[in-house]
Amino acid sequence: MTRIDYKKVPPHVDYALPELGRSLQQALVPLCAWGTENVEAVRGVMERRAT
């Protein structure tokens, strides 16, 4: 991760992922889409486990 501190008041800092971190997006985007599409089913499973 790169970090740029502009040494200002109030603080101003920028963060950026390196190429390796950005490449993880290729795996996370489909996982997030799956979660969005299946949120109700997952919620039902979690509710049944809680009882």
N, CA, C and O atoms as a CHARMM CRD file, in Angstrom:
* protein
*
  204
    1    1 MET  N      0.85200  -1.16300   0.00000 PROA 1      0.00000
    2    1 MET  CA     0.00000   0.00000   0.00000 PROA 1      0.00000
    3    1 MET  C      0.89700   1.22500   0.00000 PROA 1      0.00000
    4    1 MET  O      1.89000   1.29100   0.72500 PROA 1      0.00000
    5    2 THR  N      0.53300   2.17500  -0.81300 PROA 2      0.00000
    6    2 THR  CA     1.26200   3.43300  -0.78500 PROA 2      0.00000
    7    2 THR  C      0.47600   4.43700   0.04700 PROA 2      0.00000
    8    2 THR  O     -0.75500   4.42500   0.06500 PROA 2      0.00000
    9    3 ARG  N      1.20200   5.29500   0.72700 PROA 3      0.00000
   10    3 ARG  CA     0.58400   6.29700   1.59300 PROA 3      0.00000
   11    3 ARG  C      1.28500   7.62600   1.32700 PROA 3      0.00000
   12    3 ARG  O      2.51000   7.72300   1.39700 PROA 3      0.00000
   13    4 ILE  N      0.49000   8.64000   1.02200 PROA 4      0.00000
   14    4 ILE  CA     1.03100   9.97400   0.83200 PROA 4      0.00000
   15    4 ILE  C      0.45000  10.87800   1.91400 PROA 4      0.00000
   16    4 ILE  O     -0.76000  11.09600   1.97000 PROA 4      0.00000
   17    5 ASP  N      1.31900  11.39900   2.76400 PROA 5      0.00000
   18    5 ASP  CA     0.91400  12.31100   3.83600 PROA 5      0.00000
   19    5 ASP  C      1.29400  13.71600   3.40000 PROA 5      0.00000
   20    5 ASP  O      2.47100  14.01500   3.19600 PROA 5      0.00000
   21    6 TYR  N      0.29600  14.57300   3.25900 PROA 6      0.00000
   22    6 TYR  CA     0.53600  15.91900   2.76800 PROA 6      0.00000
   23    6 TYR  C      0.95400  16.89300   3.87200 PROA 6      0.00000
   24    6 TYR  O      1.17000  18.07600   3.61200 PROA 6      0.00000
   25    7 LYS  N      1.06600  16.38700   5.10600 PROA 7      0.00000
   26    7 LYS  CA     1.52700  17.20100   6.24600 PROA 7      0.00000
   27    7 LYS  C      0.74900  18.51100   6.36200 PROA 7      0.00000
   28    7 LYS  O      1.33400  19.58600   6.49300 PROA 7      0.00000
   29    8 LYS  N     -0.57100  18.40100   6.31100 PROA 8      0.00000
   30    8 LYS  CA    -1.44100  19.57200   6.41700 PROA 8      0.00000
   31    8 LYS  C     -2.29300  19.46600   7.65900 PROA 8      0.00000
   32    8 LYS  O     -2.45500  18.38700   8.22900 PROA 8      0.00000
   33    9 VAL  N     -2.82800  20.57900   8.06800 PROA 9      0.00000
   34    9 VAL  CA    -3.81000  20.63700   9.14300 PROA 9      0.00000
   35    9 VAL  C     -5.05000  21.27800   8.55300 PROA 9      0.00000
   36    9 VAL  O     -4.96900  22.40900   8.07300 PROA 9      0.00000
   37   10 PRO  N     -6.20300  20.60400   8.56700 PROA 10     0.00000
   38   10 PRO  CA    -6.42000  19.24200   9.05100 PROA 10     0.00000
   39   10 PRO  C     -5.68800  18.22100   8.17600 PROA 10     0.00000
   40   10 PRO  O     -5.33900  18.50100   7.03000 PROA 10     0.00000
   41   11 PRO  N     -5.46300  17.03000   8.74500 PROA 11     0.00000
   42   11 PRO  CA    -4.68600  16.01400   8.02100 PROA 11     0.00000
   43   11 PRO  C     -5.29500  15.65700   6.67300 PROA 11     0.00000
   44   11 PRO  O     -6.51500  15.60700   6.52100 PROA 11     0.00000
   45   12 HSD  N     -4.45200  15.41800   5.72500 PROA 12     0.00000
   46   12 HSD  CA    -4.85000  14.96400   4.39600 PROA 12     0.00000
   47   12 HSD  C     -3.87800  13.86000   3.99100 PROA 12     0.00000
   48   12 HSD  O     -2.67900  14.09200   3.82900 PROA 12     0.00000
   49   13 VAL  N     -4.42500  12.65300   3.83200 PROA 13     0.00000
   50   13 VAL  CA    -3.60200  11.49500   3.48400 PROA 13     0.00000
   51   13 VAL  C     -4.31100  10.72500   2.37100 PROA 13     0.00000
   52   13 VAL  O     -5.52200  10.51200   2.43200 PROA 13     0.00000
   53   14 ASP  N     -3.56300  10.31500   1.37000 PROA 14     0.00000
   54   14 ASP  CA    -4.09000   9.46900   0.29800 PROA 14     0.00000
   55   14 ASP  C     -3.49000   8.07400   0.43100 PROA 14     0.00000
   56   14 ASP  O     -2.30500   7.92400   0.72700 PROA 14     0.00000
   57   15 TYR  N     -4.30700   7.07100   0.21100 PROA 15     0.00000
   58   15 TYR  CA    -3.85000   5.68400   0.21500 PROA 15     0.00000
   59   15 TYR  C     -4.15200   5.07100  -1.14100 PROA 15     0.00000
   60   15 TYR  O     -5.14200   5.43500  -1.77500 PROA 15     0.00000
   61   16 ALA  N     -3.32500   4.15700  -1.59100 PROA 16     0.00000
   62   16 ALA  CA    -3.57000   3.46000  -2.85400 PROA 16     0.00000
   63   16 ALA  C     -3.03700   2.03900  -2.74700 PROA 16     0.00000
   64   16 ALA  O     -1.98800   1.79800  -2.15100 PROA 16     0.00000
   65   17 LEU  N     -3.76700   1.11300  -3.32800 PROA 17     0.00000
   66   17 LEU  CA    -3.31000  -0.27300  -3.36100 PROA 17     0.00000
   67   17 LEU  C     -2.29400  -0.47100  -4.47500 PROA 17     0.00000
   68   17 LEU  O     -2.41100   0.13300  -5.54200 PROA 17     0.00000
   69   18 PRO  N     -1.30800  -1.30600  -4.23200 PROA 18     0.00000
   70   18 PRO  CA    -0.39400  -1.64400  -5.32500 PROA 18     0.00000
   71   18 PRO  C     -1.08600  -2.58700  -6.30700 PROA 18     0.00000
   72   18 PRO  O     -2.22000  -3.00700  -6.07600 PROA 18     0.00000
   73   19 GLU  N     -0.41400  -2.91300  -7.38300 PROA 19     0.00000
   74   19 GLU  CA    -0.98700  -3.77200  -8.42200 PROA 19     0.00000
   75   19 GLU  C     -1.48200  -5.09700  -7.84600 PROA 19     0.00000
   76   19 GLU  O     -2.54600  -5.57500  -8.24000 PROA 19     0.00000
   77   20 LEU  N     -0.73300  -5.69800  -6.92400 PROA 20     0.00000
   78   20 LEU  CA    -1.15400  -6.97200  -6.33300 PROA 20     0.00000
   79   20 LEU  C     -2.49300  -6.81900  -5.61800 PROA 20     0.00000
   80   20 LEU  O     -3.36800  -7.67500  -5.74900 PROA 20     0.00000
   81   21 GLY  N     -2.65400  -5.74600  -4.86900 PROA 21     0.00000
   82   21 GLY  CA    -3.92500  -5.50000  -4.18000 PROA 21     0.00000
   83   21 GLY  C     -5.05900  -5.25100  -5.15200 PROA 21     0.00000
   84   21 GLY  O     -6.17200  -5.74000  -4.95700 PROA 21     0.00000
   85   22 ARG  N     -4.77900  -4.48500  -6.20800 PROA 22     0.00000
   86   22 ARG  CA    -5.81600  -4.21400  -7.20900 PROA 22     0.00000
   87   22 ARG  C     -6.22500  -5.48300  -7.94100 PROA 22     0.00000
   88   22 ARG  O     -7.37400  -5.61700  -8.36100 PROA 22     0.00000
   89   23 SER  N     -5.29300  -6.41200  -8.09700 PROA 23     0.00000
   90   23 SER  CA    -5.63500  -7.66000  -8.79100 PROA 23     0.00000
   91   23 SER  C     -6.63400  -8.48900  -7.99100 PROA 23     0.00000
   92   23 SER  O     -7.34000  -9.32300  -8.55800 PROA 23     0.00000
   93   24 LEU  N     -6.69800  -8.27000  -6.69300 PROA 24     0.00000
   94   24 LEU  CA    -7.66800  -8.98700  -5.86200 PROA 24     0.00000
   95   24 LEU  C     -9.09900  -8.59900  -6.21800 PROA 24     0.00000
   96   24 LEU  O    -10.03300  -9.36300  -5.97200 PROA 24     0.00000
   97   25 GLN  N     -9.27000  -7.42700  -6.79000 PROA 25     0.00000
   98   25 GLN  CA   -10.60400  -6.96700  -7.18900 PROA 25     0.00000
   99   25 GLN  C    -11.26900  -7.96900  -8.13200 PROA 25     0.00000
  100   25 GLN  O    -12.48400  -8.15900  -8.08300 PROA 25     0.00000
  101   26 GLN  N    -10.47900  -8.60400  -8.98200 PROA 26     0.00000
  102   26 GLN  CA   -11.03400  -9.57300  -9.93000 PROA 26     0.00000
  103   26 GLN  C    -11.73200 -10.72800  -9.20700 PROA 26     0.00000
  104   26 GLN  O    -12.68000 -11.30800  -9.73700 PROA 26     0.00000
  105   27 ALA  N    -11.27000 -11.06200  -8.01000 PROA 27     0.00000
  106   27 ALA  CA   -11.91500 -12.11800  -7.23300 PROA 27     0.00000
  107   27 ALA  C    -13.05100 -11.57100  -6.38200 PROA 27     0.00000
  108   27 ALA  O    -14.05400 -12.25800  -6.18800 PROA 27     0.00000
  109   28 LEU  N    -12.91900 -10.35700  -5.87100 PROA 28     0.00000
  110   28 LEU  CA   -13.90500  -9.80200  -4.95300 PROA 28     0.00000
  111   28 LEU  C    -15.18900  -9.33200  -5.62600 PROA 28     0.00000
  112   28 LEU  O    -16.26500  -9.45000  -5.04000 PROA 28     0.00000
  113   29 VAL  N    -15.10200  -8.81000  -6.82500 PROA 29     0.00000
  114   29 VAL  CA   -16.30300  -8.29900  -7.50100 PROA 29     0.00000
  115   29 VAL  C    -17.34700  -9.40600  -7.68600 PROA 29     0.00000
  116   29 VAL  O    -18.51100  -9.18500  -7.35200 PROA 29     0.00000
  117   30 PRO  N    -16.98600 -10.58500  -8.20200 PROA 30     0.00000
  118   30 PRO  CA   -17.99900 -11.64800  -8.31400 PROA 30     0.00000
  119   30 PRO  C    -18.51600 -12.11300  -6.94700 PROA 30     0.00000
  120   30 PRO  O    -19.69200 -12.45100  -6.81100 PROA 30     0.00000
  121   31 LEU  N    -17.64600 -12.13100  -5.94400 PROA 31     0.00000
  122   31 LEU  CA   -18.08300 -12.53300  -4.60400 PROA 31     0.00000
  123   31 LEU  C    -19.10400 -11.54500  -4.05300 PROA 31     0.00000
  124   31 LEU  O    -20.10600 -11.95400  -3.46500 PROA 31     0.00000
  125   32 CYS  N    -18.86400 -10.25700  -4.23500 PROA 32     0.00000
  126   32 CYS  CA   -19.81600  -9.24500  -3.78600 PROA 32     0.00000
  127   32 CYS  C    -21.14200  -9.35200  -4.55000 PROA 32     0.00000
  128   32 CYS  O    -22.21600  -9.20000  -3.96900 PROA 32     0.00000
  129   33 ALA  N    -21.05200  -9.61000  -5.83200 PROA 33     0.00000
  130   33 ALA  CA   -22.27100  -9.77400  -6.62900 PROA 33     0.00000
  131   33 ALA  C    -23.07600 -10.96800  -6.13500 PROA 33     0.00000
  132   33 ALA  O    -24.30200 -10.90300  -6.03800 PROA 33     0.00000
  133   34 TRP  N    -22.37800 -12.06300  -5.82200 PROA 34     0.00000
  134   34 TRP  CA   -23.06500 -13.23900  -5.29600 PROA 34     0.00000
  135   34 TRP  C    -23.76500 -12.89000  -3.99000 PROA 34     0.00000
  136   34 TRP  O    -24.91300 -13.28000  -3.77700 PROA 34     0.00000
  137   35 GLY  N    -23.08600 -12.16300  -3.12300 PROA 35     0.00000
  138   35 GLY  CA   -23.67800 -11.76900  -1.84700 PROA 35     0.00000
  139   35 GLY  C    -24.92200 -10.92500  -2.02800 PROA 35     0.00000
  140   35 GLY  O    -25.92100 -11.12400  -1.33600 PROA 35     0.00000
  141   36 THR  N    -24.86500  -9.98300  -2.95500 PROA 36     0.00000
  142   36 THR  CA   -26.02300  -9.13100  -3.22400 PROA 36     0.00000
  143   36 THR  C    -27.19100  -9.95300  -3.75300 PROA 36     0.00000
  144   36 THR  O    -28.33500  -9.74200  -3.34900 PROA 36     0.00000
  145   37 GLU  N    -26.91300 -10.87500  -4.64200 PROA 37     0.00000
  146   37 GLU  CA   -27.96500 -11.70000  -5.23400 PROA 37     0.00000
  147   37 GLU  C    -28.56200 -12.69200  -4.24000 PROA 37     0.00000
  148   37 GLU  O    -29.71400 -13.09600  -4.39700 PROA 37     0.00000
  149   38 ASN  N    -27.81300 -13.08600  -3.23300 PROA 38     0.00000
  150   38 ASN  CA   -28.25600 -14.13500  -2.31100 PROA 38     0.00000
  151   38 ASN  C    -28.44400 -13.65500  -0.88200 PROA 38     0.00000
  152   38 ASN  O    -28.50500 -14.47200   0.03700 PROA 38     0.00000
  153   39 VAL  N    -28.53800 -12.35000  -0.67700 PROA 39     0.00000
  154   39 VAL  CA   -28.60700 -11.81000   0.67800 PROA 39     0.00000
  155   39 VAL  C    -29.79800 -12.36400   1.45800 PROA 39     0.00000
  156   39 VAL  O    -29.65900 -12.65800   2.64500 PROA 39     0.00000
  157   40 GLU  N    -30.93500 -12.51000   0.84100 PROA 40     0.00000
  158   40 GLU  CA   -32.11500 -13.00900   1.56700 PROA 40     0.00000
  159   40 GLU  C    -31.93900 -14.46900   1.97300 PROA 40     0.00000
  160   40 GLU  O    -32.30300 -14.84200   3.08800 PROA 40     0.00000
  161   41 ALA  N    -31.39700 -15.28800   1.10300 PROA 41     0.00000
  162   41 ALA  CA   -31.16600 -16.69800   1.43600 PROA 41     0.00000
  163   41 ALA  C    -30.15100 -16.82100   2.56900 PROA 41     0.00000
  164   41 ALA  O    -30.32700 -17.63000   3.47900 PROA 41     0.00000
  165   42 VAL  N    -29.10500 -16.03100   2.51300 PROA 42     0.00000
  166   42 VAL  CA   -28.08600 -16.06400   3.57100 PROA 42     0.00000
  167   42 VAL  C    -28.68000 -15.58400   4.88500 PROA 42     0.00000
  168   42 VAL  O    -28.40500 -16.15800   5.93800 PROA 42     0.00000
  169   43 ARG  N    -29.49100 -14.53600   4.83100 PROA 43     0.00000
  170   43 ARG  CA   -30.14800 -14.03800   6.04300 PROA 43     0.00000
  171   43 ARG  C    -31.02100 -15.12700   6.66200 PROA 43     0.00000
  172   43 ARG  O    -31.03300 -15.28900   7.88200 PROA 43     0.00000
  173   44 GLY  N    -31.74900 -15.87000   5.83700 PROA 44     0.00000
  174   44 GLY  CA   -32.59500 -16.94900   6.34500 PROA 44     0.00000
  175   44 GLY  C    -31.77400 -18.03100   7.02300 PROA 44     0.00000
  176   44 GLY  O    -32.16300 -18.53000   8.07900 PROA 44     0.00000
  177   45 VAL  N    -30.65700 -18.39600   6.44000 PROA 45     0.00000
  178   45 VAL  CA   -29.77900 -19.39900   7.05300 PROA 45     0.00000
  179   45 VAL  C    -29.28500 -18.90200   8.40300 PROA 45     0.00000
  180   45 VAL  O    -29.29000 -19.65300   9.37800 PROA 45     0.00000
  181   46 MET  N    -28.86100 -17.64700   8.47100 PROA 46     0.00000
  182   46 MET  CA   -28.33400 -17.09700   9.71500 PROA 46     0.00000
  183   46 MET  C    -29.41800 -17.04100  10.79300 PROA 46     0.00000
  184   46 MET  O    -29.14700 -17.30300  11.96400 PROA 46     0.00000
  185   47 GLU  N    -30.63200 -16.70100  10.39600 PROA 47     0.00000
  186   47 GLU  CA   -31.74000 -16.65300  11.35300 PROA 47     0.00000
  187   47 GLU  C    -32.04800 -18.04600  11.89100 PROA 47     0.00000
  188   47 GLU  O    -32.29900 -18.19900  13.08600 PROA 47     0.00000
  189   48 ARG  N    -32.03400 -19.06300  11.03200 PROA 48     0.00000
  190   48 ARG  CA   -32.30300 -20.42700  11.48700 PROA 48     0.00000
  191   48 ARG  C    -31.21000 -20.91800  12.43200 PROA 48     0.00000
  192   48 ARG  O    -31.49500 -21.64700  13.38200 PROA 48     0.00000
  193   49 ARG  N    -29.98400 -20.53000  12.18200 PROA 49     0.00000
  194   49 ARG  CA   -28.87300 -20.93100  13.05700 PROA 49     0.00000
  195   49 ARG  C    -28.96400 -20.27600  14.42800 PROA 49     0.00000
  196   49 ARG  O    -28.50100 -20.84200  15.41700 PROA 49     0.00000
  197   50 ALA  N    -29.55200 -19.09700  14.49500 PROA 50     0.00000
  198   50 ALA  CA   -29.63200 -18.34600  15.75300 PROA 50     0.00000
  199   50 ALA  C    -30.68000 -18.91800  16.69300 PROA 50     0.00000
  200   50 ALA  O    -30.68900 -18.59300  17.88000 PROA 50     0.00000
  201   51 THR  N    -31.56300 -19.76700  16.17700 PROA 51     0.00000
  202   51 THR  CA   -32.63600 -20.29800  17.03400 PROA 51     0.00000
  203   51 THR  C    -32.29400 -21.67600  17.54600 PROA 51     0.00000
  204   51 THR  O    -33.08000 -22.27400  18.28000 PROA 51     0.00000
